[in-house]
Amino acid sequence: MSNHEERNECRTYFKLVELSRWLGITPFEILINLLSFFIFSIFLTLTLDGTIDFFIIQQHQNETDQDGIYRSDVFQKPVIDWFKLFSVLFCADIMNAYFCFIVILRMYLQNMQSMQKLFWTLNFIILTGLFKYLIALKLTGTSLEWTEVCSPIFVLLQLFALRACQIKNS
């Protein structure tokens, strides 16, 4: 190898084709998930910073002052509406489900094997959506344990391990 070839060599751990094969989702679905997570992280950062207040629930604290006059302008500490904040991720799951439904319907009409893809896609979308829902539920203050919240991811990791055993080396 010459010096010129060494400098132009691109070392990657996973190529998009390999990542798509391992995860069992298309590059379009990966793009939708990455874009939604990027938008979610921007909204989360701006909300926690206090720059935007669209995701904040203002709760009035009913108080009376020393003279017995009712004051409604006193606010409690702002509370974040986590389900509204996570709606970006939920919309991405709905878009992925719609896209997969169209692909599976076309595969079925062309008499191709679509049951395995349908099973995998439904499991992936349901488990990741359930994980996002449980995180939002945990952040609202319910008494869920973190092991309960992460249980869909544990199941998904086991399914990834089974899928990795079935993939042939190419």
C-alpha positions in Angstrom: 0.0 0.0 0.0 1.2 3.4 -0.8 1.0 6.5 1.4 -1.8 7.9 -0.8 -4.0 4.8 -0.3 -3.5 4.7 3.4 -4.7 8.3 3.8 -7.8 7.7 1.8 -8.8 4.6 3.6 -12.0 5.1 5.6 -12.3 2.9 8.6 -15.8 2.3 9.9 -17.1 -0.2 12.3 -20.5 -0.6 10.7 -21.6 0.2 7.2 -25.1 1.3 6.6 -25.9 -2.0 4.9 -24.6 -4.0 7.8 -26.3 -1.9 10.4 -29.6 -2.2 8.5 -29.2 -6.0 8.3 -28.4 -6.3 12.0 -31.1 -4.0 13.2 -33.7 -5.3 10.8 -34.8 -1.9 9.8 -34.4 0.1 6.5 -32.1 3.1 6.2 -35.2 5.3 5.8 -36.4 4.1 9.2 -33.0 4.7 10.7 -33.1 8.3 9.2 -36.6 8.9 10.7 -35.4 7.7 14.1 -32.2 9.8 14.1 -34.0 12.9 13.0 -36.7 12.5 15.6 -34.1 11.9 18.3 -32.2 15.0 17.2 -35.3 17.2 17.3 -36.3 15.7 20.7 -32.9 16.4 22.1 -33.1 20.0 20.9 -36.5 20.5 22.5 -35.4 18.8 25.7 -32.3 21.0 26.0 -34.3 24.2 25.3 -37.1 23.2 27.7 -34.7 22.4 30.5 -32.8 25.6 29.9 -36.0 27.6 30.1 -35.7 29.0 26.6 -39.0 27.7 25.4 -42.0 27.0 27.6 -44.3 25.1 25.2 -43.7 21.9 27.1 -44.2 23.5 30.6 -47.4 23.1 32.6 -48.0 26.2 34.7 -49.9 25.3 37.8 -51.5 28.1 39.9 -51.1 28.0 43.6 -54.2 29.2 45.3 -53.1 31.4 48.1 -54.4 34.3 50.1 -52.2 37.0 51.4 -52.2 38.5 54.9 -55.3 40.7 54.2 -57.3 37.7 53.0 -57.2 38.7 49.4 -57.1 35.8 47.0 -54.0 35.8 44.8 -54.0 33.7 41.6 -50.7 35.1 40.2 -48.5 32.9 42.4 -47.1 30.0 40.5 -45.6 26.7 41.7 -42.4 25.4 40.3 -42.9 24.7 36.5 -43.7 21.1 35.7 -42.7 19.6 32.3 -45.3 17.8 30.3 -43.2 14.8 29.3 -45.8 13.2 27.1 -46.0 16.4 25.0 -42.2 16.5 24.9 -41.9 12.8 23.9 -44.6 13.3 21.2 -41.8 13.9 18.6 -40.6 10.4 19.2 -44.1 8.9 19.3 -44.8 10.6 15.9 -41.6 9.0 14.5 -42.9 5.6 15.7 -46.2 6.2 14.0 -44.5 7.2 10.7 -42.3 4.1 10.9 -45.3 1.9 11.4 -47.1 3.5 8.5 -44.0 3.1 6.2 -43.6 -0.6 7.3 -47.3 -1.3 6.7 -47.0 0.0 3.2 -43.8 -2.1 2.5 -45.3 -5.2 4.0 -48.6 -4.7 2.0 -46.6 -4.4 -1.2 -44.5 -7.5 -0.4 -47.7 -9.4 0.3 -49.3 -8.4 -3.0 -46.2 -9.5 -4.8 -46.4 -12.9 -3.1 -43.1 -12.4 -1.2 -42.3 -13.7 2.2 -43.4 -10.9 4.4 -44.4 -12.6 7.7 -40.8 -12.6 9.1 -40.3 -8.9 8.3 -43.8 -8.2 9.7 -43.0 -10.0 13.0 -39.6 -8.3 13.4 -40.9 -4.8 12.5 -43.9 -5.0 14.8 -41.7 -6.2 17.7 -39.2 -3.4 17.1 -41.8 -0.7 16.9 -43.9 -1.9 19.8 -40.9 -2.5 22.1 -39.2 0.9 21.3 -42.5 2.7 21.6 -43.3 1.0 24.9 -39.8 2.0 26.2 -40.4 5.6 25.3 -43.9 5.6 26.9 -42.5 4.0 30.1 -39.7 6.6 30.3 -42.3 9.4 29.9 -44.4 7.7 32.6 -41.4 7.4 34.9 -40.5 11.1 34.4 -44.0 12.2 35.3 -43.5 10.8 38.8 -45.0 7.4 38.9 -43.5 4.7 41.1 -42.0 2.6 38.3 -38.6 1.0 38.9 -35.9 1.5 36.3 -35.8 -2.2 35.6 -39.5 -2.1 34.7 -38.9 0.9 32.4 -35.9 -0.8 30.7 -37.6 -4.2 30.3 -38.6 -3.6 26.7 -35.0 -2.8 25.8 -33.9 -6.0 27.5 -36.3 -8.0 25.4 -35.2 -6.2 22.2 -31.5 -6.9 23.0 -32.3 -10.6 23.3 -34.1 -10.5 19.9 -31.1 -8.7 18.4 -28.9 -11.6 19.8 -31.2 -14.1 18.1 -31.2 -12.2 14.9 -27.4 -11.9 14.9 -27.1 -15.7 15.1 -29.4 -16.0 12.1 -27.5 -13.6 9.8 -25.1 -15.3 7.4 -21.6 -13.9 6.9 -21.2 -12.2 3.6 
